[in-house]
Every structure is written in C-alpha cells, then in structure tokens.
Amino acid sequence: MSHSKLSLLAAVATIALIPSAFPTLALAQDVAPAAADASADSGDDIIVLGFGEVRQVQTIGKDDIALLTPGTTPLKAISKLPGVNFQSADAFGAYEWSSRISLRGFNQNQLGFTLDGVPLGDMSYGNYNGLHVSRAIISENLGTVAVSQGAGSLSTASISNLGGTLQFTSRDPSADMDIVASGTYGSDETMRGFVRVESGDMGGVRGYASYGYLKADKWKGVGKQEQHQANAKIVADIGDGKITGFVNFSDRRENDYQDMSAAMIQRLGSNWDNISGDWATAYRLAAIYQNQNAGTADPAFLPYPTYGTTFPAPFETVDDAYFDAAGLRRDWLTGLTFETPVTSSVRFKLQGYYHNNHGQGLWWTPYVASPTGAPLSIRTTEYDMDRMGTLANVTWEMGANTLEVGGWFENNDFHQARRFYSLANTLGGSSRDSTKFQTNPFATQWEFKYSTETVQYYVSDKIDLGSLTLSGGWKGVRVRNTANPIVKGGLASGKIESKDWFLPQVGALFRVNDNAELFANYTENFRPFVSAATSGLFGVSQASFNASATNLKPETSKTIEGGARIRAGSFQGSLAAYYVDFKDRILSVQVGSPIEGRPSELQNVGSVRSYGFEAAGTFTLMHGLSATASYAYNDSTYRDDVLNGVTVVPLKGKTVVDSPKHIASGEIAYDGEMFFGRIGANYMSKRYYTYLNDQSVKSRVLVDASIGIKVPEGMGFLTGFAIEASATNLFDKEYVSTVGSGGFSNSGDGQTLLPGAPQQFFVTLRRGF
C-alpha cells in the first residue's frame, strides 16, 4: 500500500474516532438523500440539486418521469441534467442497440447503475452482467433517478463506476387502494398500455401489481418494437423495521435499424434501412457476394451463376443493407430486503436478489451461406445468465458521527455462444421469424461458460459539525473471472483476477448559511476485467489474452470535484468543476464490419485527462410554472500515443470519442389545476467517432414538447383523468443520434452511426398519475 493511501487511511480512522460529544443532529447517510427518499418524492422541483451532499448529485422525481411519453426510458428524462450525454435512435430512447449514456467522457461501460440497490451491471447491449433499466422496471413505477456525475456513494453495488453512477429507485406501494392506468397511440402505429393495481394498506402490508405493453413499428424500414412487462412490489411493516420484495419480468423483442457510415448517409440518405420487406433483393445481394468470393472468374463455376458479380444500384457493398436483424431479451429480476433498527442508534439492512436472462441477437448474414444452398443464414449471439447476490450494511449513529460498514457479494454464471441457423433456399421469403428465439443451429462458431465472482466491502464515516460536514471512507473490490470453453472458436479462455482492497473517497460540505453551501470530493476507483466473448480480455485470441493478462492493468480513475449550491427565493442553482485522471484506459478497436464478428483488438491507450464544469438552475416563475436550464463543458483528451504492433498511433492530444465539449438543455414546464405542458430543448456539440478525430458528426438541437388537460380535484370518479399530446423531435431535425454502434476505429469512416428518429406525435389518456 502506498504512503499516500496509508496517510489517508489514518485520517479516515481519526475522523471515525472523534468523540461523539457534539449535539445530536439529523444526519444523512453516504447516499444521495433524494435516492433514499425516492418513493416519497415530496418536492415540487423539476430537479433536486443535491443540497447537503459532498459530491455533485441531481435527482429527477416521479412527477417529472410521469410527464414523459409512456414507455420512454428514464434515461431520456435525465438528459436535461448537466453533462449527461444520452443518445438513442428511437423516440422512446429504449432501443437498446442504439441506447448510450456517458458522463464527463466516461462511456456507459464505465458507469454504475442500480435499481433499489440491486446492481444492473453496466447496462451494455452485450448483457454479460446485468440488464437495461428499460427492462428492469416499467417507467411508470419509478420513483426517482439520482445522478452522480463524478463519484457515487461508496455503498453503490457496481464494479464499472469509474465515472458516475445512476441510482434508480422504484415507487413504494400507495397507502390507498387505487387503479392507475394509461393508453397511448401515436406515430408508426405506436400502441402502449399500462395498468397498476394498488392494494392499499392492509394492516401494515401494502403492495401493487402492474403490467405494461408496447408495440410500435420502426420509424423507417420494416419491423417492430414489442415489449411485455410485469412488476409487482410488496412492503410489510414489522415492528420498527420492514420487509420489501419485488418481482419484475420483461419480454422484449425489437427489430434493428441498419448501422450506417457517413458515406452511406450521404449516398443513400438517413431513411435507408435494412431491406426486411424485400427477400428477393436480400437473396440476390448475398448470392452476388458469394460469387465475388468464390475464388473463380469463370461464370460457369460460380455458385450462383444467375446473379453475376456486380451489385445493382444503389448498392455498392454487401454491408449496405442486410435482410433483417433483431434483439430478443427475456428477464426475471427479483429482490428481497429486510431492514430494522438493532438499537436506537444502530440500523441493519440485508438484501438479496436474483436475475435470470435469456437473449439472442440476430443478424441475417450474407457472409455465411446456409447448408440448404441459400446464400445467407442467420447469425446469433446468444446469452443466458444466472446471477445472484447479497448486500448488507450496518449504520451506527453516534451523536454527530455516522459510521457505516457494508459489503456486496455476487456470483454470475454467464453462458454465451455464436451460432448459425439455416434458411430455406427459396425466393418465397425468409423461412425464420426474427422476433422468435431460434433453435436447431447448423454451426457453432464459439461457445463459453463464464463465471464472475465479485466481492466488495466499504467503510464510510460522516461527521456533522454544524456548518461543516466531513465525509471519508474507502471500499475494496476483488473480481475473479473464469472462461471455460465449450467450442473455443479462436477466442481466449482462462482465469484472471482484479483487486484493489483500498479505494478511498473523502469529501467536505461547508454551509455558508441556510441557502448556500460549498462542497468538495476526491475519489479513487477502478474497473475490473469482465467475462464475455464480446467484450474485454476474453474477446480476443488466446495469444492476445496471454499477453494482455500480463501487460494490461484494470482501468483506474482519480476524480476531484468541487462546487457550490445556492437558493435565492424561487431560484436554486448549482455549479461544479472537476478534474479526472484516467489511467490504463483499455479500448476495443473494431476489426471489419460488426456483422463479421471478428475478434476485436484491445489497446491500452495510457492516460486520459478530463476537466470541465457543470451548471444547473431552476426558477419557479409562478405557481405551477417553472424553468430549468443546464450547461456543461467537458474537455477529455488522450495523453499518450499508442503502439499498435510496430505502428505508432498518434493519439496524444486527441479528443476522446463520443465526448462532446458542450452540452446544454433548457425546459419550461407548467402544471396547473387543469392544464399542464412542457417544452424542452437539448443541444450537443460535435462528436468524434474515430480515435484520431478524422471523422465526426455535427452538432444538433432537439426539441420535445407536450400539452395536456386533466380533471381537477372534486370531480368524483373523473378526478385524476387526463389527456396529453406530446411530440418528439418537434422540428423534424435530421441528425445522427448514436455514434459507435459498431465500435470505434483509429481512423476512417466506419459503419457505426445510427440516424435519430424524425418528428413523431403521441396522444395519451391516463388516470391516477
């Protein structure tokens, strides 16, 4: 252990031992208070700015989430917060292949996500250690979303939170019996229904059961998004303690949009897509590709002589359009929590959870012909996951001193495979349905069983000295990864361990007066290696793994942030500045087109430096009318050149991919006795999608709006009914939403962009919100 870490440990220990001779005060634990009180959501503010916290924190409440178009991911709600870079190619923000969120230059795989304390992993599409929040819970059942842009609480159950954390908290059941429901219809034959039945208080026990359904056509091309979800939650009071349990189910099936390059967008237009409605053309393109790679120029010996070797206009390559692609995911997520006071000053909490996932990602690939003679086949990446875990903590309040000790254990068994399924050799159409799980493969390219064992503990201490609050602590993490091959297929197997038993965090809060405060925080973190064939060290060749296991270190970060919060009458605002030193950054370089599925190349790009500032403010203009705005400046650059074999890639000084320097948003909202509505705009500056910064997408401004009318109080059964009209991308802006959908390359245009959805309209009838 380094001298600096020993010194910090001694300082934290000293804080913990300060006598509890100070007056007893109401103390917050080392979590965002809004997250802890998420179910109540008693405030009327659009954004809760984290007053009382030693770090940058903002919270979006249930009333704000409820005004989103039903079915919209809560990630879209937090895009108004400073520094949040959210992207998705669909109007709901729920299309997982395109869904991306990043903070301060850290991408989604480097952030932490939890739901009611249960880890969601890094919410990646590859799905090796969790699930996306859009599947974990129905959006109408969320209470709050708390965002820590720089460093989350030490208690956060995450091994990926190099950067910020997002803590999602579900609503508690209502004390009153009720039925909450909504129905939505809109553009592209969108139909969305939701119902929640509240039991009300039944002698200290209350619960709800709910169901949500979404079906929508793609906004371009042929295909659909369809999802069934069910959530149930129960809370039982036991003396001064309580037991909370939930069961959440999701079955999501969505057809993909075509990944595009800038050249494709210019040549074919943003509305270009997969040719799912034209089997004859898909068959022809695949036959031409097979002819081109037959190793002969003699037409008599081509495998498909009728089709020749020249693509018809406007196609130039076989990757210009595929017949179809889809993502299928079925999840069960359950949790049970027991919390109780042990004494008047000691509280204990124990939580267990289980997650089961079955998934397939499908692509109709022209690169592999079917044994039937069809020039194309279906290529899948298949996912099966069983993970279970336990979290526990003890909190001891000693006057002005609050000490908390806790831990997290998880075992994750993950089965992943790449398989190929045969298609009938016919011109009558595809013989397989893209929205059904495929069976009976004709080939398995690779198949692995992975296991990941995670152990994490933390110690945190907080002392409230009146105008000054001091916070300190540390966590320790050990992750053991094992890859056992069933069909090796050229990929790596083996074992690797990542650990750091002392990752410190210290902070301070100074209350200038009742309406102004200053805060500062320092955090160290690291991201262990992961267990998957499609990400990390196991997604490369055995030789590369052997070299990487010796040479590559887990990614680490050190974050310093400080700022101020202020209230002045009807205004509240915050300002924060930060500096991040990110070392041993590991980047995966895409080789070939994504559909080829070739092993990625891993690069350690050395250090990354990020600095910037974030500002946010809300202003209540009159009863029910408010305005909110945020702005963030971020400068993230690579600090080292990279040796790629014998070639030096000059990355030093280049801007980190998908890291806009400027993000701004503004919103005006009104919620009166009868009328309500909002209009909001979000700006994002240009983003690079190559490491050498020779390719980028331009800046864009998107505007969303909604307006509605509701039945006021005192109207009997009709009270609570409302009708709302909403529009996304109000001014029909043509833009690129997601960058990096197919990975990033060092330079050159790549097939890794997804255009965003055009203007769309929806109407919702609802009750009880």
N, C-alpha and C positions, 0 to 999 in steps of 0.2 A: 504494500500500500504506500502511496506517495506521501511525502511530508505534508503537502498541502491538504490532502484528504484527512490525514491524522489530525491536523490542526483544526479542520472544520468539524471533525467528529468530536473533538474535545470541546469546541464552542457549543455544539448542539447539546452535549451532555451537561455542560454548565448551565445552559438555559433550563434544561429539564429539572435541575436540582434546586432552582431558585425557590426559597421558602414560599409557601402559599399564604403569606401574611397580608396580601393585598385584599381589598374588598372584593367580595364575590360579585362577578359580573356575568351577564348573559354572553356566552362565548359561542362563536361559530366553529364547527369542526373544519378540518382542512379539505373542504369541498365547497363548490360554489353554492351559496345559500339558496339561490333560485332553484338549483337542481334538487336540493334536499327538500324544498317545499313545492316541488313541481306540481303536485296534484292540486294544491290549493289555488295557485296562480291568482292570488288575490289582487294583484296590482292591475292598474289600467294602462300602464306604459306599454308602448309598442315594443321597446327594447328595455330590458332591465340591465343596467350598465355595471353591475357587479360591485356596488358600494360595499365596503368592508372587506374586500378581498386583497390579498397581497400580490395578485397577478392580474393580467388582462383577461377579463371574463365578461361576456354578454349572454343574455338569455332571451329567447323568444318563447312566449307563452301560448297556452292553448287557444285563447281567443284570436290570436293572430294566425295560428295554424288553421283554425276553422274557416277563415276567410279565403283560403286557397281553394282553387277548383278541386272538388273532391277527387281523391286518387292521386293528387300531386305529392311528390316526395317532400318530406320536411326539409331536405337539403336545399330545396328551392326557396323555402321561407328564410333560411339564414343567409342567403346570398346578399341580403341588404346589410349584413354586418361588415364592419371594416376588415378588409384584407381577404375576404372569402372569395375564392375563385371557383365558381360552380359552372359546370357545363353538362349539357345533355342534348341529344338530337331530337327529342320528342317534347311535346308541350307539357307533359306531366313531370318530366325530369326523372322518370322511373325506368327508362330503357337502359338496362344495366351495361350492355356493351359500350354504350356511349357515356354513361354517367361517370363524372370525375369531380373531385373536390380537392383543392390544395390550399395551403396556408403558408404565407411567408416563404415561398419557394420549396416547401415540402409537398410532395405529391401524396396521393391517397394512401399508398402503401406505407407511408412514413407517418401516418396519423393514427390516433387511437379512437375507438368507438365502443360505447357500451349502451345497453338498454337496461334500465333498472339495475345497474351494476353488473349485469351479465355481459361478458366480452362478445363483441360482434366480429372480432378479428380486424382485418384491415379493409373489409367490405369489397375486396377485389372481385373482378369477374371470375377469375380462376378458382375462387371459392375453396381454398385449402384450409382455412382456419376460422371460418365464420360465415356470415350471411349479410346481405344488404339490408339496411333498415326498412326499405320498401317492402321486403318480405317478412321481416321480423315482427312488424306490427302494422295494423291499419292506421293510417294517418289521423283519422278522427279520434283514435284512442290515445293519442299522445298528449301529455300534459305540458312539457317544456322541452326545449333543446338548449343546452348550455354549451357555449363555445369558448374554449380557452385557446387563444391563437398561439401562445408561446409554450406554455407548460401546463399540463393538467395536474390534478391532485396526485400526491404520492400513492393514494389508495386506488387509483384507476387501474382496473384489470386489463392491461394491454402490454404487449411486447413490441408494438410497432410505433409507439408515440414518441418518435424522435422530435417531431414538431408538436402541433397542438392536439387537443382532444375534443371530441364531441360526445356529450353525455345526454342520451335520450331518456326521458322519464315518462312512464305511462300514467294516465289518469287513475286515480283511485275510484272505486265504485261510489256512486252517489248514496247519500243517506235517504233519498226519496225514491219511491218506485216511479219508473218513468220509461217511456219508449222514445228513443232518438232515431230519426231516420232521414234519409235524403235520396233523391233520384236526380241524375244528371243526364242530359242529352246534348250533343254538340257536333262539331266538325268531324268529318271522317267517320260518321256513324258511331260516334262515341256513346256508349251507354254505361252508366256507373250507378250502382245501387248500394246502399248501406243501411243497416239497422242495428241498433244496440238496445237490449232489454235490460233495464236496471231493476234489481230485486228490491232495493231499498233496505233500510236497517231491519234485520230480523233478530233482534236481541243480541246485538254485538257482532253479528255476521252480516256482511253485505257483499254483493257481487254483481257481475254483469256477464252477458254473453252477446257476442256481436258477429256479424257476417258482412263481408264486402265483396262486391263483384265488379270487375271492369272488363269491358270488351270494346276495342277500338280498331278500326282499320289503320294501316300505316298511312302517313300523310303523302307518301309517294310510293309507287310500285304496288305490288300485290302482297298481301299478308296482313297479320293482325297482332295485337297485344291482347292477351286474355289472362285474367287472374282471379282465382277464388281464394278468399282469406277468411279465417275464423279466429277470433280472440275471445278468451274467457279469463276473468280475473276474480279472485275472492280475497277478502280481508276479514280476519276474525280477531276480535279483541280477546286477549287472555290476561286478565288482571291489568297490570300496567304495561304489559307487552302486547305483541300482536304477531300473527302469522299471516303471511301474504303468499299467495300462489297464483300462477298463471300458466295457461296453455295456449300457444299460438301456432296456427297452421297456415301454410301458404302453398298454393299450386300455381306457378306462373309459367306461361308459355308465350313466347314472343318471337315473331319473325324479325330478322336483322335487316338493317339498311346496308347498302354497299359502301365499303370503305373506298375513299377516293383520294387522289392526289390533286395538287393544284392544277397540273396539266390536264387531268381528266375533267375537272370542274370547268376549266376554260374551254375545252374541246367539246364536252358533252352536256354541260350545264348542271346546275345544282339539283335539278329534278331527276337526274339519271339515277337508276337503281338496279337492283337485281332483276332478272327477267323471269320472275316466277310465274308469270302468266303465259310464257312462250316456250314450251318444252321443245318444240321443233328447232328453234334457234339455239337453245342451250345444247341440244344434242349435236347440232351442226358445228358449233364452236369447239366443243370437246373433240369431235371427230377430226377437225382441222388440226387441232393441237396434237392429237395422237399421230396424225400423218406427218406433221412437221418434225416429230421426234422419233420417227420410225427407223431412222438410220439409212434411208434409201431415197434416191431421187427418181426412181423408176415408178411411174404411176401404176404399173401393173402389180407392184408388190406393196402398195400402200395398204394399211389395214382397213381404211375406209375410202376406197378409190372414188366413190361418188362425190365426195366433198372437197377434194383437192387440198391445197396447202395455203390458200390465201383467205384471210378473214374478210367477210363482207363489211362494207361501210355501215355504220361509223366505227366498227370495232377495229382496234389495232393490235390488241393483245388478248390472250385468253383471260387475263385478270380484269378486263374492262367491265365484265358483268358475269356473275355466277347465276345458276338457276335459282338457288334458294339457300337460306341459312337461318338458323333458329337457335334460341336458348331455352332450355326446359329446366325448371328447378322445382323440387318438392321438398318442403321443410317442415319439421316439427321442432318447436323450441318451447321448453318448459322450465319453470323455476319455482323454488320454494324458499321462503325467507322467514326466519324466526329471529325476533329481536325483543329484548327485555332488559329492564334495569336489574342489576345484581344487587346494588346498594343504592343509596340516594345519590352517590357520585360516580358510580361505575355502570356502564351500559355494555351489553354484549349483543353481537349480531352474527348470525350464521346463515349462509346462503348456499344452496346447491342448485345446479342447473344441468340440463341435458339438451343436446342438439343433434338431430339426425337430418342428413341431407342426401338427396338422390338427384343427380343432374346429368344432363347431356348438352353439349354444344355441337350443333350440326352444321356442316357445310357440304353442299353438292360440289364435289371437286372434280375438275377436268384433268387433274394431274394423275389420277389413278382410275383405270378402266375397270369395269365390273367383269367377273368371270363369265357372265352371260353374253358378253360381246358388246354391251352398252359402253360407249366411250367415256363414261363418267360414273362415279359412285358417290356414296355418302361417307364423309369422314367425320368422326365424332371425337370429342374429348369428353370422357365420362368421369363423373365424380360421385363418390359415396363416402360419407363422413359420419362418424360416431364420435362425439366429444362430450365429455362430462367434466364438471369441475366443482370446486368448493371455494368459497370465500368466507373469511371470518375476521372480525376485529373486536377489540375491547377499547373502550374510551373511558378515560378516568379524568374527571374534573376535580381539580384541587385548588379551589379559590379561583384566582386569575389564571391558573395554569391548566391547560388541557393536553393530556398525553394520549396518543392513540397508537396502538400496535395492531398490525393485521397481516394477513397472508392470503395467497391465492395459489391453488394447485389445479392444473388441468391436464388431462390425458386425451389426446386427439389421435384416433385411428382413421387414416385417410387412404382411400383406395382410388387410384387414378389410372386411366387407360386411354390409349389412342387406337380406335378401331375403324374398320371399313365395312360398309354394308352394300350388298349388291342391289342394282336396279335392273328391272326388266328391260330387255333390248327391244324396245318398241317405240314408235313415234306417236303413240296414243296418249302419252303423258307420263309423269313420274309415277312409279309403282309404290312409292312410300310417301307417307304424310309427315310433313316437317314438324307438326305440333304433337306428335306421338313419340314416346320412347321407342327406340329402335331395338330389335332383337335379331339374333342369328347372324353375327358378322362372318365375313369370309376371311378376314385377316385381322390380326392384332399387331400393330407396329411396336408398341411398348405397353407394359403394364407393371405397376408397382404398388406395393403396400408401404405406406409411410406411417411412422409413429412420431409424435411430438409430445414430450413431457416438459411441462412448464412449472417452475416453482418460483414464486415471488413473495417477498416479505417487505414490510415497511415499518418505519418508526417515525412518527411526526409529533411535534410539540408546538403548541401555540400559547403565548402569554399576552394577556391584555393588560397593559399598564395604564389604561385610561386613554390618553391621546396617542399612545404608541402601542402597536401590536407587533410582536416578533414571532416569526414562524420559522421552524427549521426541522430537518429530518433527513432521512435517506431511505432508499429501497435497495434491495438486492435481487438479482434475477439470474436464474440458470435455466437454459433450454437445451435439451438433448434431442437431436434429430437422427432418425434412422430410416434408410431407404432399402427395402427388401425387394429385389426384382422377381417378377413372375415371367415377364418377357422383357428382356433388357433393352433391345432395340437401339443400341448405341448410346444410351443415356447412362448417367452415373448412378452408382449405388454405394452404400457405405454408411458411416456414422460420423457425426460432428457435434461438438458441444460449444455453446456460447455461454459465458457467465461473467458477471461483474457483481460482486456482493456489496459494493458501496457506491451508490449513485446519489449524491447529495442534492438537496434543494433547501435554499434559505430565502426568506423574504421579510419585508417590513412594511407596515402601514402606519402613516402618521396623519392623524386627524387634525387639520388646521383649525376647523370649527365644525359645527353641525352640518355644514353644507359644502365643505371642501376637504379633500384628502389627497395625500401623495402615497404612491406605492412603488416598491421595487422588488425584484425577484431574480434569483440566479438558480439555474437548473442544469444538471448533467443527465444525459440519457444515452441509451444505446439500443440498437435494433438487432436482435439475434437472427441467425440464418433461419430459413423456412424450409418446409418439407413439401416439395411439389416438383413435378416434372416440367411444369410450365412457368416456373419462376425460381430464381435463386440458384444455388450451387448445384442442385441435382438436375437442373435443366440443361446441362452441358455434357460433353463427352467425359468418359472416365478419366482420360489423361488430363483434361482441363480441371476436373474436380480434384484430382490428386494434387495438382499444382496449386489450385485455388485454396484448398483446405489448409495448405501450408503457408501460403503467401497472403491470402486475403484476411482482413480483420473485419469484424462486425462494424457497421456504421455507428458513429458516435456523434453527439451534438452537445454543445455548451451554449446556453441561452441566457442573455442578460436583458432584462426589460425593466422599464420604469415609466411612471406616468402620473397623471392627476385626474381626479373626477370632481365635478362641481355641480351643485344645484343652485339655481337662482330663480326664484319664483316658479314660473311654469316651464323653465328650461332646465335640462340636465344634459351634461356632456362629459366626454372622456377624451383624453389624449395620451397616447402611449408611444414610446420609442423602444427599439430593440436592436440587439446585435447578436448574431448567431455564428458560431464557429462549428462547421460541419466537417468531420474528418472521415477518411476511409470510405468515401461515398462510392457505392457499387452501382454501376449502371449496366443494364442489359441492352445490347445492341441487336436489333432485329436483322436477321440474315434472310434475304429473299422476301417474297410476299408472305403475309401471315398465313394464307391458306396452305402453303407448302409445309408449314410446321417444322421447319428446320431448327436444330438447337441454336439457341441464342449464344452470343459471345458476351462474356462478362468482362467488364473493365472496372478497375479501381481508379477513379478519376481524382484521387487525392482529396484536397480540401475544397470546400465551398464556403464563401463568406456571404452572409446576408445581413443587411441592415435596412432600416426604414422606420416609418412612423404610421400611426393609425389614429384617426379622429372620428368620433361619432357624437351625434347630438339629437335630442328630441325636444320638441317645443309644443306645448298644449296651447292652441290658439284660442279655443273656447270649449265649452262642454261638448265632448264627443269629437272635436276636430283637432287633429294633431299632425305634425310634420316631423319627419325624421330624415337624417342625411348622414352619410359616412364617406370617408375618403381614406385611401391607403396608398402609400408609396413604398415600393419594395425594390431593392437592388440586390439580386442574387447572382454571383459570378463564380465560375470555376477558377481555382487558384493555382492549378498545376496543368502542365502539358501531360499527355498520356502516351506511353509507349505501346503501340499496337503491333506486336511482333517486332519487326525491325523498323517500323514506320512511326515517327513521332507525330501525334495528332495535336496541333497547337490549340488546346482548349483554354489556356490561361487567359483570363480576362473576358471570356465569352459569357454571355448571359445564360443562366440555367433554362433548359427547355420548359415550355409551358409555364413561364413565370412572368406575367405582365408587370410592368413597372407601376402602372396606375390602375386602380380600381375605385370606382365611385358609384354611389347609389343615392337616390332620393325618393321619398314617398310622402304623399298626402293622404290621410285616411279620415273618414268620418263615420261615427257610429252613434246615431241618434235613437230616439224612441221608436221611430218608424223607418227612417231611411238610413242606409249605410252604403259605403263605397270606398274605393281607393284607386289611386293611380301611382305607379312607381316606375322609375327608370333605372337601368343599370348600365354603367359604362366600363369597358375593359380595353386597355391599350393592346398593341400588337403582341403576338406570342410567337416565339421561335419553336420550330419542331425539328431542328437539327442541332447537334451539339456545336457545330462550327458556325451556327447562326446565319447560314446562307439561304435558309428558307423560313418564311414566317407567314402568318395570317394577319390581316389588318385589324385595326380596332373596330369595335361595334358598340352601338347603343340599342338596348332593347327596352320596350315599354309594355307593361301589362296593366290592365285596368279591370275594375269590377264595379257594379252598382246593384243595389237591391232594396227591397222593401219588406218589412216584417210587421206582423200583427203585434201591437203593443200590449202591455200588461192590462189585465182586467177584462179580457175578451173571452173568458172561459176556455173551452177546449181549443179554440183557434189561437190562443196565446202561444207564441213560440213558432208559429208557421212563418216561413219567409220564402221569397223567390229572388233569385240572384242571376244576373247576366254577367259573364266575365269574358275577357279577351286576352289571349297571349300573343306576344309579338304584334301589338296593336297596329303598328305602321308597316307591317309586312316587310320587315327588313330581311334582305338576303345576306346570309353570313355563314361563316364556318363556326360551328359550335365546338366540337371535340377535336383536339389535336392529340396525336399519339395513340389512336385507337388500334393501330397495327404496330406500335412500338416506335422508337426513335432511332435514327441512323446518324452517323457522323456528319454526312453532307448529302446534298442532292434531294430532289423531290421524291417523296415516297407515298405509297398508298396507305395513308394513316390519318386522313381527315374525314370528318362527318359534318355535312351541312346541317344547319339548325332548321327547326320546323317553321313554316310560314305562319301568317296570321290565322288564328283559329278562335272560334266562338263557342261558348257553352252556356246552357241555362240549367239552373239547379233549383228544385223545390225541396225544402227541408223543414224539419220540425225538431225543436228541442235543443238547438245549438246555442 
